Amino acid sequence: MSAPRTLVLGLGETGRSCVEYLHGRAPVAVCDTRARPPRADCAPVRSGAVELVKPRAVRWQDFDRLVVSPGISLQHCLVARARAAGLEVVGDIDLFLAAARASVVGITGTNGKSTVTALVGELLRAAGVRAQVGGNLGTPALDLLDAEAERYVLELSSFQLERLAAGGLDVAAVLNVSADHLDRHASFAAYAAAKRRIYRGCRVAAHNGADAATQPPLGTPGIAFGAHERWRLDGDALVLDGERRALSAYRVLGRHNALNLLAGAAIASLCGARLEDFDAAMQGFAGLPHRFAPAGRIGGVAFVNDSKATNVGACAAALAGLGGADKHIVLIAGGDGKGASFEALKGPVAAHVRHAVLLGQDAPRLQAALAGAVPTSRAQDMDDAVAQSLAAALDGDVVLLSPACASFDMFAGFAARGDAFVAAVAKLGGRP
């Protein structure tokens, strides 16, 4: 049977990985709506071996399959035309699953999925497993393919999962689900359903026992971390496979990160790793940059960089993880809210925040949502936001950058936003 004639839609990083993988294996062309696709310099396209087709020049009858990059909505007119022409519509993860010869772990969730994916990779390697880690986190899945790999650990986004035609992961996990990407998904229910597609055909599942939206299909074996007697938080301790570990033994900050540790350990155990094989690695895990990372101190005020908190749920989790009854947090938030409501942030802010400094295009909406919950002010840029926050803070307070928004209204990405925060702290004399 001949390989399907494939058109890749979108020539960003994922599209590039699809083109390079398919070149030489199947007839392939690529299409992008941008005048200058960001990865048009990849070797198969640059050499002319793979044609870069303009959208209006696509001859749908020349193709059997459309691979749609995650950044492109399934409601895009070109996807509709492909379906009308009878093409199969898939994503890069379908190509990967068909090619992978080792078992695959898939991890998704609104918040924490990058941290947990990286953690699971470290725990498996500490247990002696040759694990490849990537997906939505860093390296595209198809670039990970390796004949020597014993396990793949993939972070999967809702955009990747909504177009996943295949299934059959060895271990599938949904960490949590809160409102996000509602500018792309029709509703919260549609977004949550996309996340749960990860469970289709999986061998075992890990899910958050306190979050009904993460529930796998009835009868799926696995671990409900947080609700399972042997996998839960117990005051200031983690219970891991029935053994108590004091939270003070771990390097990461915040109770929400304790849940990430719990989830990572549960997932690693479902992969066959034993606690004694990875316990030291978990205690040494420091988390990922821009995710609840210390950013320095100025006098008695600490600064924490949580720029990766790009939605309301992530910000609320950070406030709950760091906060107490004394309202010792000064919050910096704002950016592009991606169409989400900020109303769910009002309670956590009222409980934990002394003052909120708001910036970015949705600062007015955020300020309106927080009215009556906390004093607020508006900042022009990150330097101004940090200076205002320091002025509002008291000794013992924490200035927390946890924006509850995407960054692209002001920055190249969440990392650039976090870097700007760290630099602003340093300008004012911040030290580790």
C-alpha positions as CSV (number, residue, x, y, z in Angstrom):
1,M,0.0,0.0,0.0
2,S,1.4,3.4,-1.0
3,A,2.1,6.1,1.6
4,P,-0.6,8.7,1.8
5,R,0.0,11.9,-0.2
6,T,0.3,14.5,2.6
7,L,-0.1,18.2,2.8
8,V,1.3,19.8,6.0
9,L,-0.6,23.0,7.0
10,G,1.6,25.4,8.9
11,L,5.4,25.8,8.6
12,G,6.3,26.7,12.2
13,E,8.4,24.5,14.4
14,T,5.9,21.6,14.5
15,G,5.2,21.9,10.8
16,R,8.9,21.8,10.1
17,S,9.3,18.6,12.1
18,C,6.4,17.0,10.1
19,V,8.0,18.0,6.8
20,E,11.4,16.7,7.7
21,Y,10.0,13.5,9.1
22,L,7.7,12.8,6.0
23,H,10.3,13.8,3.4
24,G,11.6,10.6,1.9
25,R,8.8,8.5,3.5
26,A,5.7,9.8,1.8
27,P,4.8,12.3,-1.0
28,V,4.6,15.6,0.9
29,A,4.0,19.3,0.4
30,V,3.5,22.2,2.8
31,C,1.2,25.2,2.9
32,D,1.4,28.3,5.0
33,T,-0.9,31.4,5.0
34,R,2.0,33.7,6.0
35,A,4.1,35.5,3.4
36,R,7.2,34.5,5.2
37,P,6.7,31.2,7.1
38,P,9.1,31.0,10.1
39,R,10.7,27.7,9.1
40,A,10.8,28.0,5.3
41,D,14.5,27.7,5.6
42,C,14.3,24.0,6.6
43,A,16.4,21.8,4.3
44,P,13.6,20.0,2.3
45,V,11.8,23.3,1.5
46,R,14.9,25.4,0.9
47,S,16.3,22.8,-1.5
48,G,13.0,22.5,-3.4
49,A,12.5,18.9,-2.6
50,V,9.3,19.7,-0.7
51,E,7.0,22.3,-2.4
52,L,5.8,25.3,-0.4
53,V,2.3,25.7,-1.9
54,K,0.4,29.0,-1.6
55,P,-3.1,28.5,-0.1
56,R,-4.9,29.5,-3.3
57,A,-2.8,27.1,-5.4
58,V,-3.6,24.0,-3.3
59,R,-5.0,21.2,-5.5
60,W,-6.9,19.1,-2.9
61,Q,-7.3,16.2,-5.3
62,D,-3.5,15.7,-5.1
63,F,-3.6,14.8,-1.4
64,D,-5.0,12.1,0.8
65,R,-4.2,13.6,4.2
66,L,-3.8,17.0,5.9
67,V,-1.5,17.3,8.9
68,V,-2.6,20.5,10.7
69,S,-0.1,22.3,13.0
70,P,-1.4,23.0,16.5
71,G,-1.3,26.7,16.0
72,I,-4.0,26.5,13.3
73,S,-7.7,26.2,14.3
74,L,-9.6,23.3,13.1
75,Q,-12.2,25.8,12.0
76,H,-9.8,27.4,9.6
77,C,-11.2,27.6,6.0
78,L,-8.4,25.5,4.6
79,V,-9.2,22.7,7.0
80,A,-12.8,22.9,6.0
81,R,-11.8,22.6,2.3
82,A,-9.6,19.6,3.0
83,R,-12.5,17.8,4.8
84,A,-14.9,18.7,2.0
85,A,-12.4,17.1,-0.5
86,G,-12.4,13.9,1.6
87,L,-8.9,14.3,3.2
88,E,-8.1,12.7,6.5
89,V,-7.2,15.4,9.0
90,V,-4.6,14.5,11.6
91,G,-1.9,16.1,13.8
92,D,1.8,15.6,14.4
93,I,1.1,13.3,17.3
94,D,-0.6,10.9,15.0
95,L,2.5,10.7,12.9
96,F,4.6,10.2,16.0
97,L,2.5,7.4,17.5
98,A,2.5,5.5,14.3
99,A,6.3,5.7,14.2
100,A,7.3,5.3,17.9
101,R,8.6,1.9,18.8
102,A,8.8,2.6,22.6
103,S,5.9,3.2,24.9
104,V,4.6,6.7,25.2
105,V,3.5,8.8,28.3
106,G,1.2,11.7,27.5
107,I,0.7,14.5,30.0
108,T,-1.8,17.4,29.7
109,G,-3.6,19.9,31.9
110,T,-4.2,23.6,32.0
111,N,-1.4,24.2,34.5
112,G,1.8,22.4,35.5
113,K,2.1,20.1,32.5
114,S,5.5,21.3,31.5
115,T,6.9,21.0,35.0
116,V,5.4,17.5,35.5
117,T,6.6,16.4,32.0
118,A,10.1,17.5,32.8
119,L,9.9,15.9,36.2
120,V,8.7,12.5,34.9
121,G,11.5,12.5,32.4
122,E,14.1,13.1,35.2
123,L,12.5,10.5,37.5
124,L,12.5,7.8,34.7
125,R,16.1,8.6,33.9
126,A,17.1,8.3,37.5
127,A,15.4,4.9,37.5
128,G,17.7,3.9,34.6
129,V,15.1,4.3,31.8
130,R,16.3,5.8,28.5
131,A,13.6,8.5,28.2
132,Q,13.0,11.1,25.6
133,V,11.1,14.2,26.7
134,G,9.3,16.9,24.6
135,G,6.2,17.5,22.6
136,N,4.5,20.8,23.4
137,L,7.4,21.3,25.8
138,G,10.5,22.1,23.8
139,T,11.5,19.5,21.2
140,P,8.6,18.6,18.8
141,A,7.6,14.9,19.2
142,L,8.8,13.8,15.8
143,D,12.3,15.1,16.5
144,L,12.5,12.8,19.5
145,L,12.2,9.6,17.6
146,D,15.2,7.4,18.6
147,A,15.7,3.7,18.1
148,E,17.4,3.5,21.5
149,A,14.6,5.2,23.4
150,E,12.8,3.0,26.0
151,R,10.1,5.5,26.9
152,Y,8.8,8.8,25.5
153,V,7.3,11.5,27.7
154,L,5.2,14.1,25.9
155,E,3.5,17.2,27.0
156,L,0.4,17.5,24.9
157,S,-1.7,20.7,24.5
158,S,-5.4,20.9,23.9
159,F,-4.7,22.0,20.4
160,Q,-2.7,18.8,19.8
161,L,-5.3,16.6,21.4
162,E,-8.3,18.0,19.7
163,R,-6.9,16.8,16.3
164,L,-5.6,13.5,17.6
165,A,-7.1,10.8,15.4
166,A,-5.2,7.9,16.9
167,G,-4.9,6.9,20.6
168,G,-3.3,4.2,22.6
169,L,-0.9,5.9,24.9
170,D,0.7,3.6,27.5
171,V,0.2,6.2,30.4
172,A,-2.1,9.2,30.0
173,A,-2.5,12.0,32.6
174,V,-4.7,15.1,33.0
175,L,-3.4,17.2,35.9
176,N,-6.2,19.8,36.1
177,V,-8.6,21.7,33.9
178,S,-9.5,25.4,34.3
179,A,-10.7,28.0,31.7
180,D,-8.1,28.7,29.1
181,H,-7.8,29.2,25.3
182,L,-11.5,30.1,25.1
183,D,-10.5,32.2,22.1
184,R,-9.9,29.0,20.3
185,H,-12.2,26.5,21.9
186,A,-16.0,27.0,21.7
187,S,-16.6,26.6,25.4
188,F,-15.0,25.3,28.6
189,A,-16.8,22.0,28.0
190,A,-15.2,21.7,24.6
191,Y,-11.8,22.6,26.0
192,A,-12.1,20.0,28.8
193,A,-13.3,17.4,26.3
194,A,-10.2,18.0,24.2
195,K,-8.0,17.5,27.2
196,R,-9.7,14.2,28.0
197,R,-9.1,12.8,24.5
198,I,-5.7,11.9,25.9
199,Y,-7.3,8.9,27.6
200,R,-8.5,7.2,24.4
201,G,-7.1,3.7,24.3
202,C,-4.6,4.2,27.1
203,R,-3.4,1.4,29.2
204,V,-3.5,3.3,32.6
205,A,-4.3,6.8,33.6
206,A,-3.3,9.3,36.3
207,H,-5.8,12.1,37.1
208,N,-6.5,14.7,39.7
209,G,-8.9,13.2,42.2
210,A,-10.0,16.7,43.3
211,D,-10.9,17.8,39.7
212,A,-13.9,16.1,38.1
213,A,-12.9,17.5,34.7
214,T,-9.8,15.3,34.7
215,Q,-11.8,12.1,35.2
216,P,-10.9,9.3,32.7
217,P,-13.6,6.9,31.3
218,L,-15.1,4.6,34.0
219,G,-13.1,1.4,34.5
220,T,-9.8,2.9,33.4
221,P,-7.1,1.6,35.8
222,G,-4.6,4.0,37.3
223,I,-4.1,6.5,40.1
224,A,-6.4,9.4,41.3
225,F,-3.5,11.4,42.8
226,G,-4.7,13.6,45.7
227,A,-7.6,11.3,46.5
228,H,-5.8,8.0,46.5
229,E,-4.8,6.9,50.0
230,R,-1.2,6.1,48.9
231,W,-0.8,9.2,46.7
232,R,-1.9,12.4,48.4
233,L,-1.0,15.6,50.2
234,D,-1.2,15.3,54.0
235,G,-0.7,18.7,55.7
236,D,3.0,19.6,55.2
237,A,3.8,16.2,53.8
238,L,3.6,14.2,50.6
239,V,2.4,10.6,50.8
240,L,4.1,8.8,48.0
241,D,3.1,5.2,47.4
242,G,2.1,5.1,51.1
243,E,5.3,6.7,52.4
244,R,5.3,10.2,54.0
245,R,7.9,12.8,52.9
246,A,8.0,16.2,54.5
247,L,7.5,19.0,51.9
248,S,10.6,20.7,53.4
249,A,12.7,18.0,51.8
250,Y,11.9,19.4,48.3
251,R,13.3,22.4,46.5
252,V,10.2,23.7,44.7
253,L,8.0,26.4,46.1
254,G,4.3,26.4,46.8
255,R,1.6,23.9,47.5
256,H,0.6,23.8,43.8
257,N,4.1,22.6,43.1
258,A,3.7,19.9,45.8
259,L,0.8,18.7,43.7
260,N,3.1,18.6,40.6
261,L,5.6,16.5,42.6
262,L,2.8,14.2,43.6
263,A,1.5,13.8,40.0
264,G,5.0,13.3,38.6
265,A,5.8,10.5,41.2
266,A,2.4,8.8,40.5
267,I,3.0,8.9,36.7
268,A,6.6,7.5,37.1
269,S,5.2,4.7,39.2
270,L,2.7,3.8,36.6
271,C,5.6,3.5,34.2
272,G,7.1,0.9,36.5
273,A,9.7,3.0,38.3
274,R,10.0,2.5,42.0
275,L,10.2,5.2,44.6
276,E,13.6,4.1,45.9
277,D,14.9,4.5,42.3
278,F,13.9,8.1,41.9
279,D,13.4,9.6,45.4
280,A,16.7,11.5,45.4
281,A,16.0,12.9,41.9
282,M,12.6,14.2,43.0
283,Q,14.1,15.9,46.1
284,G,16.7,17.6,43.8
285,F,14.2,18.8,41.2
286,A,14.2,22.6,41.1
287,G,11.4,23.2,38.6
288,L,11.5,25.0,35.3
289,P,12.4,28.6,34.6
290,H,9.6,31.2,34.8
291,R,7.5,28.9,36.9
292,F,7.4,30.1,40.5
293,A,11.1,30.7,40.4
294,P,12.9,33.0,43.0
295,A,13.9,36.3,41.3
296,G,15.8,38.0,44.1
297,R,15.3,40.0,47.2
298,I,15.3,43.7,48.0
299,G,15.6,44.3,51.7
300,G,12.9,42.3,53.3
301,V,10.8,41.8,50.1
302,A,11.2,38.6,48.0
303,F,10.4,38.5,44.3
304,V,9.0,35.4,42.6
305,N,8.8,34.9,38.8
306,D,5.7,32.9,37.7
307,S,5.5,34.4,34.2
308,K,4.3,31.0,32.8
309,A,1.0,31.6,34.7
310,T,-0.8,32.5,31.5
311,N,-4.3,31.9,32.7
312,V,-6.6,32.5,35.7
313,G,-6.3,29.0,37.1
314,A,-2.5,29.2,37.1
315,C,-2.5,32.5,38.9
316,A,-5.1,31.3,41.4
317,A,-3.0,28.2,42.1
318,A,0.1,30.3,42.7
319,L,-1.7,32.6,45.1
320,A,-3.1,29.6,47.1
321,G,0.3,27.9,47.0
322,L,2.1,31.0,48.3
323,G,-0.5,32.9,50.3
324,G,-1.7,32.9,53.8
325,A,-4.2,34.8,55.9
326,D,-1.9,37.9,56.3
327,K,-2.2,39.1,52.7
328,H,1.5,39.3,52.2
329,I,1.5,39.2,48.4
330,V,1.8,42.1,46.0
331,L,0.6,40.7,42.6
332,I,1.8,41.8,39.2
333,A,-0.8,40.6,36.6
334,G,-2.2,41.4,33.2
335,G,-1.6,40.9,29.5
336,D,-3.7,39.2,26.9
337,G,-6.5,37.3,28.7
338,K,-7.4,35.1,25.6
339,G,-11.1,35.8,26.0
340,A,-11.3,34.4,29.5
341,S,-13.3,35.8,32.4
342,F,-11.3,37.1,35.4
343,E,-14.1,36.7,37.9
344,A,-12.6,33.5,39.3
345,L,-9.5,35.4,40.4
346,K,-11.4,37.8,42.7
347,G,-11.7,35.3,45.6
348,P,-8.0,34.2,45.7
349,V,-6.9,37.8,45.3
350,A,-9.1,39.0,48.1
351,A,-7.8,36.2,50.4
352,H,-4.1,36.6,49.7
353,V,-3.1,39.9,48.0
354,R,-2.3,43.2,49.6
355,H,-2.1,45.2,46.3
356,A,-2.3,44.4,42.6
357,V,-0.3,46.1,39.9
358,L,-1.8,45.6,36.5
359,L,-0.4,46.0,33.0
360,G,-1.1,45.1,29.4
361,Q,-4.0,45.2,27.1
362,D,-6.5,43.5,29.4
363,A,-5.5,45.5,32.5
364,P,-8.8,47.5,32.4
365,R,-10.8,44.3,32.4
366,L,-8.7,42.8,35.2
367,Q,-9.0,46.0,37.2
368,A,-12.8,45.9,36.8
369,A,-13.0,42.2,37.9
370,L,-10.9,42.9,41.0
371,A,-12.8,46.0,42.1
372,G,-13.6,45.8,45.8
373,A,-11.3,42.8,46.4
374,V,-8.0,44.6,46.6
375,P,-6.4,48.1,45.9
376,T,-5.0,48.2,42.4
377,S,-2.8,50.4,40.3
378,R,-1.8,50.5,36.6
379,A,1.7,50.3,35.2
380,Q,3.1,51.3,31.8
381,D,5.7,48.6,31.5
382,M,7.5,45.9,33.6
383,D,10.0,48.4,35.1
384,D,7.1,50.5,36.3
385,A,5.2,47.5,37.6
386,V,8.2,46.3,39.7
387,A,8.8,49.8,41.1
388,Q,5.2,50.2,42.1
389,S,5.1,46.7,43.6
390,L,8.2,47.4,45.7
391,A,6.6,50.7,46.9
392,A,3.4,48.9,48.0
393,A,5.2,46.0,49.7
394,L,6.1,45.7,53.4
395,D,9.0,43.8,55.0
396,G,8.2,40.1,54.7
397,D,6.0,40.5,51.6
398,V,6.4,38.7,48.3
399,V,6.1,40.4,45.0
400,L,4.6,37.7,42.7
401,L,4.6,38.0,38.9
402,S,1.7,35.7,38.0
403,P,0.0,37.4,35.1
404,A,-3.1,35.2,34.5
405,C,-2.7,36.3,30.9
406,A,-0.6,35.5,27.8
407,S,2.3,37.8,27.1
408,F,2.1,38.6,23.4
409,D,0.6,42.0,23.7
410,M,3.9,43.3,25.2
411,F,6.5,40.6,24.9
412,A,7.8,37.9,22.5
413,G,6.6,35.2,25.0
414,F,6.3,34.3,28.6
415,A,10.1,33.8,28.9
416,A,10.8,37.3,27.7
417,R,8.2,38.7,30.1
418,G,9.9,36.7,33.0
419,D,13.3,37.9,31.9
420,A,12.0,41.5,32.0
421,F,10.7,41.0,35.5
422,V,14.1,39.6,36.7
423,A,15.9,42.4,35.0
424,A,13.7,45.0,36.6
425,V,14.2,43.6,40.0
426,A,18.0,43.6,39.5
427,K,17.9,47.3,38.4
428,L,16.4,48.2,41.7
429,G,19.1,46.3,43.6
430,G,17.7,42.9,43.8
431,R,20.0,40.1,44.9
432,P,19.6,36.3,45.0
